[in-house]
Amino acid sequence: MSDTEMKSRDQDFNDCVELGSDQTTNDAPTFDEAPDGGLRAWLVTIGASFVIFSTMGFSNAFGVFEQYYLTHQLAGRTADDVAWIGSLSTFLQFVSGSIGGPLVDRLGAWVIRPAAVIYVFAMMMTSLCQEYWQFLLAQSILMGLVMGMLQFPAIAIVSQYFNKKRAAALGIVISGSSIGGVVIPIALSKMLNGSSLGFGWTVRIIGFIMILLLGFACLTIKSRLPPRTTTFFKWDAFKETKFNLLIISLFFMFFGAFAPLFYMPTYAVSRGVDPTLASYLLAIINGASTFGRVIPGILADKIGRLNVFIFGGFLSAICIFCWNEAETTAALVVYSIAIGFSTGTVLSGSTAAFAECPKDPRDLGTYIGMGMGLSSIAVLVGPPINGALITKYGGYYELSIFCGVMVLVGSFFALAAKATTPKGLLGRV
């Protein structure tokens, strides 16, 4: 074999290793190395962060809506009834990503533009809702479906521009949901509880802000790699043990980790905290989550992306077990910081973990979309079950134990996924 052929095979091997693949293939396509920076790459990152701010950031504010609905439009409904609005929306935003991911791999970044228009329309329709079924149609179904068509293509395209700094870049992108989770709950609480605007104009003002953010994203997010022309879904992904274990892991983590985002305001009110301050606790959770997504993301590129994901899972489980012990306002603030940081590590780490699976960088959107989409079944059934536990037992102790166990089980499945890699349990993966 000639020196040229040997160098070519070595380069193919290095490309596969950098993508996080456990195997090499002779026919794996090669592309120019990801720039890992530069004006275009960072503009895409900022645009994607605006998308996540507008979608996941808004979802993270549902605790404010839950508290408001229970005392206004949906006062006759139970907590688990109202939780279905948020859980169905969150489920659909992840499951529709299983379509949005493959779409962006095949068609490019243009899929974000019509989704942005429909998302703003759904927001305006939500501002007109008065009945339970109306909230389900507008805020749950329509908004949830379109969210996945926005956020997963944006995340996949950012992954095309980064390799060695991918976890850090994705941490910055996902931190948009935390920043949105700080700004939006405070804005909603102030307008709903401290002004005469009313529900309709409060939601419309949020919608007008998102028009600007999504407009910038539509102008800046562009694909770097050519589209692939193979099958829509990558069914052979389910032959990979690591990919399947990561799906199971994130399923259990989602089951428990979303509980504080849904029920922290109502828990704080049950402890005697003022409703306005209780809404601010949600902002504190999301503010701490910003650091939980960025700092571990930077470390993940150095000590291993799966390592950080596993660490975040175990830390989150410990924090959730301690939920019911936070009884005073000061304790609730400290606890909100802790749970925000730990769950932020899980949410950003999961994306980076799925990005480790594909051998072809053009499959990043498909792998992330399929993995997150299947895991999101837990987001659909988790919050209503959590609400039913609160209704049945009249407190939050049982909820904290149940959710903590779910996240702990997910952490052990993530550990099993790491054990399937060539470097094993002690490796930097």
Protein Blocks (a to p, Z undefined) as FASTA:
>chain_A
ZZklmmmmmmmmmmmmmnopabdcfklccddddfkiajklmmmmmmmmmmmmmmmmmmmm
mmmmmmmmmmmmmmmpcfklmmmmmmmmmmmmmmmmmmmmmmmmmnojmlmmmmmmmmmm
mmmmmmmpmbfklmmmmmmmmmmmmmmmmmmmmmmmmmmmpcklmmmmmmmmmmmmmmmm
mmmmmmmmmmmmmccnbjmlmmmmmmmmmmmmmmmmmmmmccfbdcdfbdfbdfklmmpm
klmmmmmmmmmmmmmmmmmmmmmmmmmmmnopafklmmmmmmmmmmmmmmmmmmmmmmmm
mnopklmmmmmmmmmmmmmmmmmmmmbfklmmmmmmmmmmmmmmmmmmmmmmmmmmpmbl
klmmmmmmmmmmmmmmmmmmmmmmmmmmmmmnopaklmmmmmmmmmmmmmmmmmmmmmmp
mnlmmbcZZ
